[in-house]
Amino acid sequence: MSTFQTYTIENAPAASKASLEDTQRAFGFVPNLQANMAESPALLAGIRRCGICSRKAR
């Protein structure tokens, strides 16, 4: 079974840090789904653009 790195703002790839910081401001924490997707800055940015993981989507 594959395992995924669960990133924090401190250890995330540089291109993912701003997205994780925005998520932290919106939710008060970084959900595991986004912490795992931080491995791919393009994936994380795409999910944010779609509004799937945002307070506005609710």
C-alpha positions as CSV (number, residue, x, y, z in Angstrom):
1,M,0.0,0.0,0.0
2,S,1.3,3.5,-0.8
3,T,1.7,6.0,1.9
4,F,1.4,9.8,1.4
5,Q,3.5,12.5,3.0
6,T,1.3,14.7,5.2
7,Y,2.8,18.2,4.9
8,T,2.6,21.1,7.2
9,I,3.1,24.7,6.1
10,E,6.7,24.5,7.4
11,N,7.7,21.4,5.4
12,A,5.6,21.7,2.3
13,P,7.1,22.3,-1.1
14,A,7.6,26.1,-1.6
15,A,5.0,26.2,-4.4
16,S,2.3,24.8,-2.0
17,K,3.0,26.9,1.0
18,A,0.7,29.9,0.0
19,S,-2.2,27.5,-0.7
20,L,-1.8,25.8,2.7
21,E,-1.6,29.2,4.4
22,D,-4.8,30.3,2.7
23,T,-6.5,27.1,3.8
24,Q,-5.3,27.6,7.4
25,R,-6.8,31.1,7.4
26,A,-10.1,29.9,6.0
27,F,-10.5,26.8,8.3
28,G,-8.3,27.4,11.2
29,F,-6.3,24.3,10.3
30,V,-5.0,22.4,7.3
31,P,-7.2,19.4,6.5
32,N,-5.4,16.2,5.8
33,L,-6.7,16.0,2.2
34,Q,-4.9,19.3,1.3
35,A,-1.9,18.4,3.5
36,N,-1.4,15.3,1.3
37,M,-2.1,17.1,-2.0
38,A,0.6,19.6,-1.2
39,E,3.0,17.1,-2.8
40,S,1.7,18.3,-6.1
41,P,1.4,22.1,-6.1
42,A,-0.5,21.9,-9.5
43,L,-3.1,19.6,-8.0
44,L,-3.5,21.7,-4.9
45,A,-3.9,24.9,-7.0
46,G,-6.4,23.2,-9.2
47,I,-8.6,22.0,-6.3
48,R,-8.5,25.5,-4.9
49,R,-9.5,27.1,-8.2
50,C,-12.5,24.7,-8.4
51,G,-13.5,25.7,-4.9
52,I,-13.8,22.2,-3.8
53,C,-12.0,22.7,-0.5
54,S,-13.1,26.1,0.5
55,R,-15.6,27.7,2.8
56,K,-17.3,29.3,-0.2
57,A,-18.2,25.9,-1.6
58,R,-20.5,25.2,1.4
